[in-house]
Amino acid sequence: MARIVIAGAGVVGASIAYHLAVRGAQGVTLADVGDIAGGASGKALGGVRQQFSSAPEVRLARESVSFFNTLGPELFEPVGYLFLATSEEGLAELEERRSVQLELGVPVERFDAARVLGLAVDDVLGAVFCAEDGIADPAGITHELVRRAAARGVEVLEHVDALELDADTLVLAAGAASAALGSKLGVDLPVRPLVRQLVETAAVPGITRDLPLTIESESGFHFRRRGQALVLAMPEAVPRWGSQEVVDGALVGDWMGRIARRYPPASGLAVARAWAGLYDMTPDAHPLLGHVGDGLYAACGFSGHGFMQSPAVGRIVADELLDGGTDFDLTPYRLERFATGAVFPETAIL
């Protein structure tokens, strides 16, 4: 059987390796220049949602949620995603997305946000909620997928450059580093690193285990429970393109003010830690999936959604590598879409 080398031991690469192993593939190697989950997968917020604006993204997420539910509560908790609208425009956008999601079988419902204990909703005009969505442990899931893959015969190599290994097929699943790897092989991938940061608070008195991951639709400010603390995130007004993973202290202060207003039990809390990581962005915020050269396959450009879509992506990529095709329409994710102009953006980016 042809030798497959996967560059990148984050959650996407780990999922591809695992699904190849489940299919019985031999000669599979998962390699990373760093540690398992040492990049974006180890720094991710860990949200799992199906509430996207475009049908292909919803389909990927829907299949992935089914897999996450098999992992147990230590790795995935279906506490739900709650989107809040504070303007008529924001509410209309949520309803438009909801119609797409319902057509695809996602049980998104209109929701009374006042039902969430501790949440301030005096300015909320409406909300939508999906109880199947939830929160997860990205690093833990990555390590579990690697463990399962290795148990089925996948060779796992840390601190090894995949480009130095012999391969019949090389899979670029290295997140924001994928474009640089492609460039070394003469392939131009439209993937750019975008710096994003997260903030974790000190423990919140009285926080409930069922607190949903909550998003202010208009601003994009969102938060989730992690243990007894909260993790905060938000799209930045001025995108920080580049690979310098630096925390902006001004944003930390702003977000702590936002959480105090939206979730008063967190008022006055100290910051436990803050960190930055990278999104691997494409121009339309959809991933690149498919062959991009002779013996070269891209699985990158997930634009912040790689973790939550990784189970479905792993299965689909494994099918394509082994069978030459898959039951999932990958047309919207091919590299060629940028040359033909067939580009439709994903707008529900957090």
C-alpha positions as CSV (number, residue, x, y, z in Angstrom):
1,M,0.0,0.0,0.0
2,A,1.2,3.5,-0.8
3,R,2.9,5.3,2.1
4,I,1.0,8.3,3.5
5,V,2.7,10.9,5.6
6,I,0.6,13.5,7.4
7,A,2.4,16.8,8.3
8,G,1.0,18.2,11.5
9,A,-0.1,16.4,14.7
10,G,-2.8,18.8,15.6
11,V,-6.4,17.6,15.8
12,V,-7.0,17.6,12.0
13,G,-3.9,15.6,11.3
14,A,-4.6,13.3,14.2
15,S,-8.2,12.7,12.9
16,I,-7.0,11.9,9.4
17,A,-4.5,9.4,10.8
18,Y,-7.1,7.8,13.0
19,H,-9.6,7.4,10.2
20,L,-7.0,6.0,7.9
21,A,-6.2,3.5,10.5
22,V,-9.8,2.6,11.1
23,R,-10.0,1.9,7.3
24,G,-7.1,-0.5,7.7
25,A,-4.5,1.7,5.9
26,Q,-0.9,0.5,6.4
27,G,2.2,2.6,6.1
28,V,0.7,5.8,7.6
29,T,3.0,8.2,9.5
30,L,1.9,11.2,11.5
31,A,4.8,13.7,11.9
32,D,5.2,17.1,13.6
33,V,8.1,19.4,14.0
34,G,6.9,20.0,17.5
35,D,4.7,18.1,20.0
36,I,1.3,16.5,19.6
37,A,-1.3,19.3,19.9
38,G,1.6,21.8,20.4
39,G,0.1,24.4,18.1
40,A,-3.4,25.8,17.6
41,S,-5.1,22.6,18.8
42,G,-3.5,23.0,22.2
43,K,-4.6,26.6,22.4
44,A,-8.1,26.5,21.0
45,L,-11.3,27.6,22.8
46,G,-12.8,24.1,22.3
47,G,-16.3,25.1,21.1
48,V,-18.2,22.6,19.0
49,R,-21.1,24.1,17.0
50,Q,-23.3,23.4,14.0
51,Q,-24.6,27.0,13.8
52,F,-22.8,28.1,10.6
53,S,-24.1,30.3,7.8
54,S,-23.2,28.1,4.9
55,A,-24.6,24.6,4.2
56,P,-21.2,22.8,3.6
57,E,-19.9,24.0,7.0
58,V,-23.1,22.9,8.7
59,R,-22.8,19.4,7.2
60,L,-19.2,19.0,8.3
61,A,-20.2,20.1,11.8
62,R,-23.2,17.9,12.0
63,E,-21.3,14.8,11.3
64,S,-18.5,15.9,13.7
65,V,-20.9,16.4,16.6
66,S,-22.1,12.8,16.3
67,F,-18.4,11.7,16.8
68,F,-17.8,14.1,19.7
69,N,-20.8,12.6,21.5
70,T,-19.1,9.2,21.6
71,L,-16.1,10.5,23.6
72,G,-17.8,10.9,26.9
73,P,-18.2,13.9,29.3
74,E,-14.6,14.3,30.2
75,L,-13.8,15.3,26.6
76,F,-17.1,16.7,25.3
77,E,-20.1,18.3,27.1
78,P,-23.2,19.2,25.1
79,V,-24.1,22.4,27.1
80,G,-25.3,24.1,23.9
81,Y,-24.4,27.3,22.0
82,L,-26.4,30.4,22.7
83,F,-26.4,33.3,20.2
84,L,-27.7,36.6,21.6
85,A,-29.0,39.4,19.3
86,T,-29.1,43.0,20.6
87,S,-30.3,44.6,17.4
88,E,-33.0,44.0,14.8
89,E,-30.4,43.4,12.2
90,G,-28.6,40.9,14.4
91,L,-31.8,39.1,15.1
92,A,-32.7,38.9,11.4
93,E,-29.2,37.4,10.6
94,L,-29.7,34.8,13.3
95,E,-33.1,33.9,11.9
96,E,-31.7,33.6,8.3
97,R,-28.9,31.3,9.5
98,R,-31.5,29.3,11.6
99,S,-33.5,28.6,8.5
100,V,-30.4,27.1,6.8
101,Q,-29.6,25.1,9.8
102,L,-33.1,23.7,10.3
103,E,-33.2,22.6,6.7
104,L,-30.1,20.5,7.3
105,G,-31.5,18.9,10.5
106,V,-29.8,21.0,13.1
107,P,-32.2,21.5,16.0
108,V,-31.7,25.3,16.5
109,E,-34.6,26.9,18.5
110,R,-35.6,30.4,19.5
111,F,-34.7,30.7,23.1
112,D,-35.5,32.9,26.1
113,A,-32.0,33.9,27.3
114,A,-33.3,34.9,30.7
115,R,-33.5,31.1,31.4
116,V,-29.6,31.1,31.8
117,L,-28.8,31.7,35.4
118,G,-26.6,34.7,35.9
119,L,-26.8,36.1,32.4
120,A,-27.7,39.8,31.9
121,V,-30.2,40.0,29.1
122,D,-31.8,43.5,29.5
123,D,-30.6,44.5,26.0
124,V,-31.2,41.2,24.3
125,L,-34.0,41.3,21.6
126,G,-33.9,37.6,20.8
127,A,-31.7,34.5,20.9
128,V,-31.2,31.1,19.3
129,F,-29.9,27.9,21.0
130,C,-28.8,24.5,19.9
131,A,-28.6,22.0,22.7
132,E,-26.5,19.5,20.7
133,D,-23.5,22.0,20.5
134,G,-21.1,22.2,23.3
135,I,-17.6,22.5,24.8
136,A,-14.7,20.1,24.5
137,D,-11.0,19.6,25.4
138,P,-9.1,20.1,22.1
139,A,-5.7,18.9,23.4
140,G,-7.3,15.9,25.1
141,I,-9.2,14.9,22.0
142,T,-6.1,15.3,19.9
143,H,-4.1,13.0,22.2
144,E,-6.9,10.5,22.2
145,L,-7.1,10.4,18.4
146,V,-3.3,9.9,18.3
147,R,-3.5,7.2,20.9
148,R,-6.2,5.4,18.9
149,A,-4.3,5.8,15.6
150,A,-1.0,4.5,17.1
151,A,-2.9,1.5,18.6
152,R,-3.9,0.6,15.0
153,G,-0.4,0.8,13.6
154,V,0.1,4.5,12.7
155,E,3.7,5.6,13.2
156,V,3.7,8.8,15.3
157,L,6.8,11.0,15.2
158,E,7.3,14.2,17.2
159,H,10.1,16.7,16.4
160,V,10.4,15.4,12.9
161,D,10.0,17.3,9.7
162,A,7.5,15.5,7.5
163,L,9.2,16.8,4.4
164,E,12.2,14.8,5.2
165,L,10.3,11.5,5.1
166,D,9.6,9.3,2.0
167,A,6.0,9.5,1.0
168,D,3.8,8.6,-1.9
169,T,1.2,11.0,-0.6
170,L,2.0,13.9,1.8
171,V,-0.9,15.5,3.6
172,L,-0.5,19.1,4.6
173,A,-2.4,19.4,7.8
174,A,-0.1,21.8,9.7
175,G,-2.6,24.7,10.2
176,A,-1.1,28.1,9.6
177,A,2.3,26.5,8.7
178,S,0.8,24.6,5.8
179,A,1.3,27.4,3.3
180,A,5.0,27.6,4.0
181,L,5.3,23.8,3.6
182,G,3.4,24.0,0.3
183,S,5.8,26.8,-0.9
184,K,8.8,24.6,-0.3
185,L,7.1,22.1,-2.6
186,G,6.3,24.6,-5.3
187,V,2.6,25.0,-4.4
188,D,0.9,28.3,-3.6
189,L,-1.8,27.9,-0.9
190,P,-3.9,30.9,-0.1
191,V,-3.6,30.4,3.7
192,R,-2.5,33.2,6.0
193,P,-1.9,33.2,9.8
194,L,-4.2,35.4,11.8
195,V,-3.3,36.0,15.5
196,R,-6.2,35.4,17.9
197,Q,-6.1,35.5,21.7
198,L,-8.0,34.1,24.6
199,V,-8.4,35.1,28.3
200,E,-9.2,32.8,31.2
201,T,-10.6,34.3,34.4
202,A,-10.1,33.2,37.9
203,A,-12.8,30.8,39.4
204,V,-16.3,32.2,39.2
205,P,-18.3,31.8,42.4
206,G,-21.5,29.8,41.8
207,I,-20.9,29.0,38.1
208,T,-23.2,26.3,36.9
209,R,-21.9,23.3,34.9
210,D,-24.6,23.7,32.2
211,L,-23.7,27.3,31.3
212,P,-23.9,27.4,27.5
213,L,-21.2,28.8,25.3
214,T,-22.6,32.2,24.8
215,I,-22.0,34.6,21.9
216,E,-23.0,38.2,21.4
217,S,-24.0,38.0,17.8
218,E,-23.2,41.6,16.8
219,S,-19.8,42.0,18.5
220,G,-18.7,38.3,18.4
221,F,-17.7,38.4,22.0
222,H,-18.1,35.0,23.5
223,F,-17.3,32.9,26.5
224,R,-17.4,29.3,27.8
225,R,-17.0,27.6,31.1
226,R,-13.8,25.7,31.7
227,G,-13.8,24.0,35.1
228,Q,-14.8,26.8,37.5
229,A,-13.4,29.6,35.3
230,L,-14.5,31.3,32.1
231,V,-12.6,31.5,28.8
232,L,-13.2,34.7,26.8
233,A,-12.6,35.4,23.1
234,M,-13.6,37.9,20.5
235,P,-12.8,38.9,16.9
236,E,-10.5,41.9,16.9
237,A,-11.5,45.1,15.2
238,V,-8.2,45.3,13.4
239,P,-7.1,41.8,12.3
240,R,-3.5,41.0,13.3
241,W,-2.1,39.1,10.3
242,G,1.2,37.4,11.0
243,S,2.7,34.7,13.2
244,Q,3.6,36.7,16.3
245,E,1.6,35.1,19.0
246,V,1.5,38.0,21.4
247,V,-1.3,39.0,23.8
248,D,-2.8,42.5,23.5
249,G,-3.2,43.7,27.1
250,A,-5.7,46.4,26.1
251,L,-8.1,43.7,24.7
252,V,-7.8,41.8,27.9
253,G,-9.1,44.7,29.9
254,D,-11.9,45.3,27.4
255,W,-13.0,41.7,27.5
256,M,-13.0,41.6,31.3
257,G,-15.3,44.6,31.2
258,R,-17.6,42.9,28.7
259,I,-17.9,39.7,30.7
260,A,-18.7,41.7,33.9
261,R,-21.6,43.3,32.0
262,R,-22.9,40.2,30.3
263,Y,-22.3,37.7,33.1
264,P,-22.3,39.7,36.4
265,P,-21.1,36.8,38.6
266,A,-17.8,37.3,36.8
267,S,-17.6,41.0,37.9
268,G,-14.4,41.9,39.6
269,L,-12.5,38.7,38.9
270,A,-8.8,38.5,38.3
271,V,-7.3,37.3,35.0
272,A,-5.8,33.8,35.5
273,R,-4.0,33.8,32.2
274,A,-4.1,35.0,28.6
275,W,-2.5,33.4,25.5
276,A,-2.5,33.8,21.7
277,G,-2.6,31.4,18.9
278,L,-3.1,31.3,15.1
279,Y,-6.0,30.8,12.8
280,D,-5.1,29.5,9.4
281,M,-7.3,31.7,7.3
282,T,-8.4,31.4,3.6
283,P,-10.0,34.3,1.7
284,D,-13.5,32.9,2.1
285,A,-13.0,31.2,5.5
286,H,-13.6,27.8,4.1
287,P,-10.9,25.1,4.3
288,L,-8.8,23.7,1.5
289,L,-9.4,20.0,1.0
290,G,-8.0,18.0,-1.9
291,H,-5.0,17.2,-4.1
292,V,-3.0,20.3,-4.8
293,G,-0.1,18.6,-6.6
294,D,1.4,15.3,-7.5
295,G,1.3,13.3,-4.3
296,L,0.4,16.3,-2.3
297,Y,-3.0,16.8,-0.5
298,A,-4.1,19.8,1.5
299,A,-6.2,19.7,4.6
300,C,-5.8,23.2,6.0
301,G,-7.2,26.7,6.0
302,F,-9.9,25.9,8.5
303,S,-10.2,29.6,9.6
304,G,-10.8,28.8,13.3
305,H,-13.1,25.8,12.7
306,G,-10.6,23.0,12.3
307,F,-11.2,21.5,15.8
308,M,-14.9,21.3,15.6
309,Q,-14.9,19.9,12.1
310,S,-12.0,17.5,12.5
311,P,-13.9,14.3,13.0
312,A,-15.8,14.7,9.7
313,V,-12.7,16.0,7.9
314,G,-10.7,13.0,9.0
315,R,-13.2,10.5,7.8
316,I,-13.7,12.3,4.4
317,V,-10.0,12.8,3.7
318,A,-9.3,9.1,4.6
319,D,-12.0,8.0,2.2
320,E,-10.7,10.2,-0.6
321,L,-7.1,9.1,-0.1
322,L,-8.0,5.4,-0.1
323,D,-10.9,5.3,-2.5
324,G,-10.2,8.2,-4.8
325,G,-13.5,9.8,-3.8
326,T,-15.9,10.4,-1.0
327,D,-19.6,10.8,-0.3
328,F,-19.2,14.4,0.7
329,D,-19.2,17.1,-2.0
330,L,-15.8,18.8,-1.6
331,T,-16.3,21.1,-4.6
332,P,-16.6,24.2,-2.3
333,Y,-13.3,23.3,-0.7
334,R,-11.1,22.7,-3.7
335,L,-8.1,25.0,-4.4
336,E,-9.5,25.6,-7.9
337,R,-12.4,27.6,-6.6
338,F,-10.3,30.7,-6.3
339,A,-9.3,30.5,-10.0
340,T,-12.9,30.1,-11.2
341,G,-14.4,32.7,-8.8
342,A,-16.9,30.2,-7.3
343,V,-16.4,31.6,-3.8
344,F,-19.1,32.1,-1.2
345,P,-17.8,33.3,2.2
346,E,-18.6,31.8,5.6
347,T,-19.8,34.6,7.7
348,A,-20.3,33.0,11.1
349,I,-16.7,33.3,12.2
350,L,-15.8,33.6,15.8
